[in-house]
Amino acid sequence: MKIVNVGLVGFGLSGKSFIAPFLHCNPGYNLAAIRSSREQEIKELYPNVEIVQHEMELFQNPALDLIIISSPNETHFEFAKQALKHNKHVLIEKPFTISSHEAEELIVLSKEKDKVLTVFHNRRWDGDFLTVKKILNSNELGDVAEFESHFDRYRPALDRSNWRSQLKPGSGMLYDLGPHLIDQAIALFGKPKALFADIRIVREEGETDDTFALFLFYHKLRVILKSSVLVKEPGPRFIVHGNKGSFVKYGLDPQEALLREGKLPKTSEWGQDKEDNYGILNTTSRDKIVTERGNYMGLFDNVYNAITEGKALEITPESALETIRIIELAFESSKLRKVINLAQA
């Protein structure tokens, strides 16, 4: 079995909880080096991993095959560019980049270097999303008229130490959680024809957007994507209405909570939803639908196969580019208070 040697840039929440555990549990990867100041934390978890103080030490290391970038958003473009220039495959934590121009430049460079370039849109492997995808593919709902997706939190107090709450490029809710919701919508329905966005700051003394509602318009379908930090009583995660019935699903995929607790993704029960959170499919009868098993390891398996066997990427950089374009146009729409036609944008 070919081993892909990995250098990880950053060991915050994403690097520590969402990336390193999967590299550790996947026999195809060797987490060889990490650029981070959290030396003691890394040594306790991964004593055999080399710790470096500058990202260029990873980019210039000839033993590394893949660079995973899990650093603050405004660093994604430059770090990915340098990694590609040093002939590394690259996996970037979402958002892909801050601007579509940056994303386009990275795509061109990756093709010139013949290297894999992809984005950490891991929530394509959420169990609830996989369930919605299965139901839509089965056509049990018929022609879908409305699709609504929520990713809400209750965080009324600002955490000023968190760079996502600070006024800097790529901060705020739309760049943080928006890529997940937008990517899922694109995966299901493709590129929309038009969009409208309402992006706001609802917390006192907030500097970056913390609430948004994004409407994507297709031929007959309306997609509603919403996120807020002031939702103490969560509503449905997904609501889908078609001419043959409806599907409603509560509860977030359980993988994030397990990873935050330090659990490793190697149990037979990993990614299984609670029965209380099973969705309701109401067509000719009203039935509980067992949630598909979530499995973020699927993303890492796909990247491994793309690097070692040339298999197709599930998350193409072109699809991630569309997500960034939609984020840019959403800010424009919210500022102008108008619907943006994507064909003319």
C-alpha positions as CSV (number, residue, x, y, z in Angstrom):
1,M,0.0,0.0,0.0
2,K,1.4,3.4,-1.0
3,I,1.8,5.8,2.0
4,V,0.9,9.4,1.5
5,N,3.1,11.5,3.8
6,V,1.3,14.6,5.1
7,G,2.3,18.0,6.3
8,L,-0.4,19.8,8.3
9,V,-0.4,23.6,8.6
10,G,-2.3,24.6,11.7
11,F,-3.5,22.7,14.8
12,G,-6.5,24.6,15.9
13,L,-10.0,23.1,16.1
14,S,-10.0,22.0,12.5
15,G,-6.5,20.6,12.4
16,K,-6.7,18.9,15.8
17,S,-10.3,17.6,15.7
18,F,-11.4,17.3,12.1
19,I,-8.2,16.4,10.2
20,A,-5.5,14.8,12.3
21,P,-7.7,12.0,13.8
22,F,-8.6,10.8,10.3
23,L,-5.0,10.8,9.1
24,H,-4.1,8.9,12.3
25,C,-6.8,6.2,11.7
26,N,-6.3,5.8,7.9
27,P,-3.5,3.4,7.0
28,G,-2.9,5.1,3.7
29,Y,-1.6,8.3,5.4
30,N,1.4,9.2,7.5
31,L,1.0,12.4,9.4
32,A,4.7,13.3,9.3
33,A,4.9,17.0,10.3
34,I,2.8,19.8,11.7
35,R,3.4,23.5,11.7
36,S,2.0,24.8,14.9
37,S,3.0,26.6,18.2
38,R,1.0,24.0,20.2
39,E,3.9,21.7,20.7
40,Q,2.9,20.2,24.0
41,E,-0.6,19.4,22.8
42,I,0.7,17.7,19.6
43,K,3.4,15.7,21.5
44,E,0.8,14.3,23.8
45,L,-1.4,13.2,21.0
46,Y,1.1,12.4,18.2
47,P,4.5,11.9,19.8
48,N,6.2,10.7,16.6
49,V,5.2,13.7,14.5
50,E,7.8,16.4,13.7
51,I,6.8,19.9,14.8
52,V,8.0,22.8,12.7
53,Q,7.8,26.5,13.3
54,H,7.3,27.8,9.7
55,E,5.1,26.5,6.9
56,M,8.0,26.7,4.4
57,E,9.7,23.9,6.2
58,L,6.7,21.7,5.1
59,F,6.5,23.0,1.6
60,Q,10.3,22.5,1.0
61,N,10.3,19.0,2.6
62,P,10.9,16.5,-0.3
63,A,9.5,13.6,1.8
64,L,6.0,15.1,2.0
65,D,3.4,14.4,-0.7
66,L,0.3,16.2,0.6
67,I,0.0,19.6,2.4
68,I,-3.2,20.1,4.3
69,I,-3.9,23.8,5.1
70,S,-5.9,24.4,8.3
71,S,-4.8,27.9,9.1
72,P,-6.8,31.2,9.2
73,N,-8.8,31.9,6.1
74,E,-6.7,34.8,4.8
75,T,-3.6,32.5,4.6
76,H,-5.2,29.8,2.4
77,F,-4.3,31.3,-0.9
78,E,-0.7,32.1,-0.3
79,F,0.0,28.8,1.6
80,A,-1.7,26.7,-1.1
81,K,0.2,28.6,-3.9
82,Q,3.6,28.0,-2.2
83,A,2.7,24.3,-1.6
84,L,1.7,23.8,-5.3
85,K,4.9,25.6,-6.5
86,H,6.9,23.1,-4.4
87,N,5.0,20.2,-6.2
88,K,2.8,19.2,-3.4
89,H,-0.8,18.0,-3.5
90,V,-3.0,20.3,-1.5
91,L,-6.1,20.0,0.6
92,I,-7.5,23.3,1.9
93,E,-9.8,23.8,4.8
94,K,-12.9,25.7,3.8
95,P,-13.3,28.4,2.6
96,F,-11.2,27.5,-0.5
97,T,-9.9,31.1,-0.7
98,I,-11.1,34.6,0.1
99,S,-11.8,35.5,-3.5
100,S,-12.7,33.8,-6.8
101,H,-9.7,35.3,-8.5
102,E,-7.4,33.5,-5.9
103,A,-9.3,30.3,-6.5
104,E,-8.9,30.5,-10.2
105,E,-5.2,31.1,-9.9
106,L,-4.8,28.0,-7.7
107,I,-6.7,25.9,-10.2
108,V,-4.5,27.0,-13.1
109,L,-1.4,26.3,-11.0
110,S,-2.5,22.9,-9.9
111,K,-3.1,21.9,-13.5
112,E,0.3,23.2,-14.5
113,K,1.9,21.2,-11.7
114,D,-0.4,18.2,-12.3
115,K,-1.2,18.0,-8.6
116,V,-4.4,17.3,-6.7
117,L,-6.1,20.4,-5.4
118,T,-9.3,20.0,-3.3
119,V,-11.2,21.6,-0.4
120,F,-12.3,20.3,2.9
121,H,-16.1,20.2,2.3
122,N,-16.4,17.3,4.7
123,R,-20.1,17.8,5.2
124,R,-20.9,16.1,2.0
125,W,-20.3,13.1,4.2
126,D,-22.8,14.2,6.9
127,G,-25.4,11.4,7.5
128,D,-28.3,13.8,7.3
129,F,-27.1,15.2,3.9
130,L,-26.5,11.7,2.6
131,T,-30.1,10.9,3.6
132,V,-31.5,13.9,1.8
133,K,-29.5,13.0,-1.3
134,K,-30.8,9.5,-1.2
135,I,-34.4,10.6,-0.9
136,L,-34.0,13.2,-3.7
137,N,-32.4,10.6,-6.0
138,S,-35.3,8.2,-5.3
139,N,-37.8,10.8,-6.6
140,E,-40.1,10.0,-3.7
141,L,-40.8,13.7,-3.3
142,G,-41.5,14.2,-7.0
143,D,-40.6,17.7,-8.3
144,V,-39.0,19.6,-5.5
145,A,-40.3,23.1,-5.1
146,E,-38.4,24.2,-1.9
147,F,-35.3,23.1,-0.1
148,E,-34.3,24.7,3.2
149,S,-31.1,24.0,5.1
150,H,-30.1,25.4,8.5
151,F,-26.8,25.4,10.4
152,D,-27.5,27.3,13.6
153,R,-25.8,27.9,16.9
154,Y,-26.5,29.7,20.2
155,R,-23.5,31.9,20.9
156,P,-24.9,35.3,22.1
157,A,-21.5,36.4,23.6
158,L,-18.6,37.4,21.4
159,D,-15.4,35.5,21.6
160,R,-12.9,38.2,20.8
161,S,-10.0,35.8,20.9
162,N,-11.4,33.9,17.9
163,W,-10.1,35.3,14.6
164,R,-13.4,34.4,13.0
165,S,-15.0,37.2,15.0
166,Q,-12.3,39.7,14.2
167,L,-12.5,42.2,11.4
168,K,-10.2,40.7,8.8
169,P,-10.5,39.1,5.4
170,G,-12.5,36.0,5.3
171,S,-13.9,36.3,8.8
172,G,-17.6,36.0,9.7
173,M,-20.4,33.5,9.5
174,L,-20.8,33.4,5.7
175,Y,-17.2,32.5,5.1
176,D,-17.3,30.1,8.1
177,L,-20.5,28.0,7.8
178,G,-21.7,29.3,4.4
179,P,-19.3,27.1,2.4
180,H,-20.8,23.9,3.9
181,L,-24.4,24.9,3.1
182,I,-23.6,26.3,-0.3
183,D,-21.5,23.3,-1.3
184,Q,-24.3,20.9,-0.3
185,A,-26.8,22.9,-2.4
186,I,-24.5,22.9,-5.4
187,A,-23.9,19.2,-5.0
188,L,-27.6,18.5,-5.1
189,F,-28.9,21.0,-7.6
190,G,-26.0,22.6,-9.5
191,K,-25.3,26.3,-10.1
192,P,-28.3,28.5,-9.4
193,K,-29.7,31.0,-11.9
194,A,-30.0,33.9,-9.3
195,L,-29.5,34.7,-5.6
196,F,-30.6,37.1,-2.9
197,A,-28.9,37.4,0.5
198,D,-29.6,39.1,3.8
199,I,-26.3,39.2,5.8
200,R,-26.3,40.9,9.2
201,I,-24.5,41.5,12.5
202,V,-27.0,40.8,15.3
203,R,-24.7,40.7,18.4
204,E,-23.9,43.9,20.1
205,E,-20.4,45.1,19.4
206,G,-20.0,42.5,16.7
207,E,-17.6,43.4,13.9
208,T,-18.3,40.5,11.5
209,D,-21.5,39.0,10.1
210,D,-23.0,36.4,12.4
211,T,-26.4,35.7,10.7
212,F,-27.4,35.2,7.1
213,A,-30.2,34.0,4.9
214,L,-29.3,33.1,1.4
215,F,-31.8,32.4,-1.3
216,L,-30.8,30.5,-4.4
217,F,-33.2,30.4,-7.3
218,Y,-33.4,27.7,-9.9
219,H,-36.0,27.1,-12.7
220,K,-38.9,26.1,-10.4
221,L,-36.9,25.4,-7.2
222,R,-36.1,27.8,-4.3
223,V,-33.2,26.9,-2.0
224,I,-33.0,28.7,1.4
225,L,-29.7,28.5,3.4
226,K,-29.7,30.0,6.9
227,S,-27.3,30.3,9.8
228,S,-27.4,32.3,13.0
229,V,-25.7,32.5,16.3
230,L,-28.9,33.4,18.2
231,V,-30.8,30.1,17.9
232,K,-31.3,28.6,21.3
233,E,-34.2,26.4,20.2
234,P,-33.1,24.6,17.0
235,G,-35.6,24.1,14.2
236,P,-35.2,21.4,11.5
237,R,-31.8,20.9,9.9
238,F,-33.5,20.2,6.5
239,I,-36.9,20.9,5.1
240,V,-37.7,19.6,1.6
241,H,-41.1,20.0,-0.1
242,G,-42.1,18.4,-3.4
243,N,-45.3,17.7,-5.3
244,K,-45.4,14.2,-3.9
245,G,-44.7,15.0,-0.2
246,S,-42.2,16.4,2.3
247,F,-39.1,15.4,4.2
248,V,-38.1,17.1,7.5
249,K,-35.0,16.2,9.5
250,Y,-33.9,17.5,12.9
251,G,-30.5,17.3,14.6
252,L,-26.9,17.8,13.4
253,D,-24.7,14.9,12.2
254,P,-23.1,13.5,15.4
255,Q,-19.5,13.3,14.1
256,E,-18.6,16.9,15.1
257,A,-19.6,16.4,18.7
258,L,-17.6,13.1,18.9
259,L,-14.5,14.7,17.4
260,R,-14.7,17.7,19.8
261,E,-14.8,15.2,22.6
262,G,-11.5,13.7,21.3
263,K,-13.1,10.5,20.0
264,L,-11.4,8.6,17.1
265,P,-13.3,7.7,14.0
266,K,-12.7,4.0,14.2
267,T,-15.6,2.4,16.0
268,S,-18.3,0.4,14.2
269,E,-20.9,2.8,15.5
270,W,-19.2,5.9,14.1
271,G,-21.5,8.4,12.4
272,Q,-24.8,6.7,13.5
273,D,-27.6,9.1,14.2
274,K,-29.9,8.8,17.2
275,E,-33.3,7.4,16.5
276,D,-34.9,10.5,18.0
277,N,-33.4,12.5,15.2
278,Y,-34.5,10.3,12.3
279,G,-36.3,12.3,9.6
280,I,-39.9,12.2,8.7
281,L,-40.9,11.4,5.1
282,N,-44.5,12.2,4.5
283,T,-45.8,11.0,1.0
284,T,-48.4,8.3,0.7
285,S,-47.7,7.5,4.3
286,R,-45.8,9.2,7.1
287,D,-42.7,7.3,8.0
288,K,-39.5,7.6,10.0
289,I,-36.4,7.4,7.8
290,V,-33.3,5.8,9.3
291,T,-30.4,8.3,8.8
292,E,-27.6,7.2,6.6
293,R,-24.3,6.7,8.4
294,G,-22.1,9.8,8.3
295,N,-18.5,9.2,7.5
296,Y,-15.9,12.0,7.1
297,M,-13.3,9.3,6.4
298,G,-14.9,9.2,2.9
299,L,-13.3,12.5,2.0
300,F,-9.8,11.3,3.1
301,D,-10.3,8.0,1.2
302,N,-11.3,10.0,-1.9
303,V,-8.3,12.3,-1.7
304,Y,-6.0,9.3,-1.2
305,N,-7.4,7.5,-4.2
306,A,-7.0,10.7,-6.3
307,I,-3.4,11.0,-5.3
308,T,-2.3,7.4,-5.6
309,E,-4.6,6.1,-8.4
310,G,-5.8,9.2,-10.3
311,K,-9.4,8.7,-9.3
312,A,-11.9,11.5,-9.7
313,L,-12.2,14.0,-6.8
314,E,-15.6,14.2,-5.1
315,I,-14.8,17.9,-4.2
316,T,-13.4,19.4,-7.4
317,P,-11.7,22.8,-7.1
318,E,-14.1,24.0,-9.8
319,S,-17.1,23.3,-7.5
320,A,-15.3,24.9,-4.6
321,L,-14.7,28.0,-6.9
322,E,-18.5,28.2,-7.5
323,T,-19.0,28.3,-3.7
324,I,-16.6,31.3,-3.4
325,R,-18.3,33.1,-6.3
326,I,-21.7,32.7,-4.6
327,I,-20.3,34.1,-1.3
328,E,-18.9,37.1,-3.1
329,L,-22.3,37.7,-4.9
330,A,-24.2,37.2,-1.7
331,F,-22.3,40.1,0.0
332,E,-23.0,42.2,-3.1
333,S,-26.7,41.3,-3.0
334,S,-27.0,42.0,0.7
335,K,-25.3,45.4,0.3
336,L,-27.4,46.4,-2.7
337,R,-30.6,44.7,-1.4
338,K,-31.2,43.2,-4.8
339,V,-31.5,39.9,-6.6
340,I,-28.3,39.0,-8.5
341,N,-28.6,37.2,-11.8
342,L,-25.6,34.8,-12.0
343,A,-25.7,34.7,-15.7
344,Q,-24.9,38.4,-15.8
345,A,-22.5,38.5,-12.8
